[in-house]
């Protein structure tokens, strides 16, 4: 018999597998290779700049940290909700 934590972990694994399958399907149908899908996270510096309301500095810092282009950085920063 599995513990509650083990059951929860199995549920998470099943959801993750489903999401990965869906992502693969979308990428294939959109013609996007897996190497083209960005895996970005906002650093503490970027988050602090956003919280201060300095979106331009946050975008610049994000570009410096990730090498993202301006459009992708702007879209990513604007997608964050704090």
N, C-alpha and C positions, 0 to 999 in steps of 0.2 A: 504494500500500500504506500502510495506517495504522500509525502507531507504537503501541507498547504503551499509552502514555498516552492516545492518541486512542481506542483500542479500549476502554479502561477508562472513559473519559468517555462513550462511546456506551452502554455497559452501564448506567452510572449514570443517564443520561438516559432510557433505556427503563424502568428501575425506577421513576424518578420519575413518568413518564407513567402507568405502571400504578397507582401509589399515588394519584395525583391522580384517576384514573378511579374507583378504588374509593372514595375519600373522597367524591366527588361522588355516587356511587350511594348510599352510606350516608346522606349528608345529605338527599338527595331522599326516601328511604324513611322517614327519621325526621322529616321535615318541618322540617328545620333549614336556614335560609338561610345562604349562605356568609358573610354579614356577621355572623352570630351565632356562628361558630366562633372561639374565642379562639386567638390566636397568642402565647402567653406564653413568656417565658424568664426564668429566675431570675437576678437580678443577683448580682454578687460579694458584696454585702452579705447578701442572702438566703441564699446558699450558705454563707457563713461562719457565720451564725446557726444554720443547720441542723447544720453540722458541730460547733458548740459544744453542740448538744443543746437549743437554745432555740427550740423549734418555735413557741411562741406569738409570740415576737418576730419570727420569720421570717414568720409569717402576717400580722402587722400591717404589717411592712415591705413585703411583697408587695402587700397591699391598697393601701397608700399609693402604691406605684410604678405599679400597673396599674389601679387602680379596680375590681378584681374584688370580687365580694361575698364574704362570709365563707365560705359553703359552698364556692364554687368555689376560693377561695384555700386553704382547708383541704385540699380534695381534691387540688389541684395539689401543695401542699407535701408531703403524705403520699405522693404518687406518685413523688417524687424519691428516687433511691437513691444514697447516697454511702458 
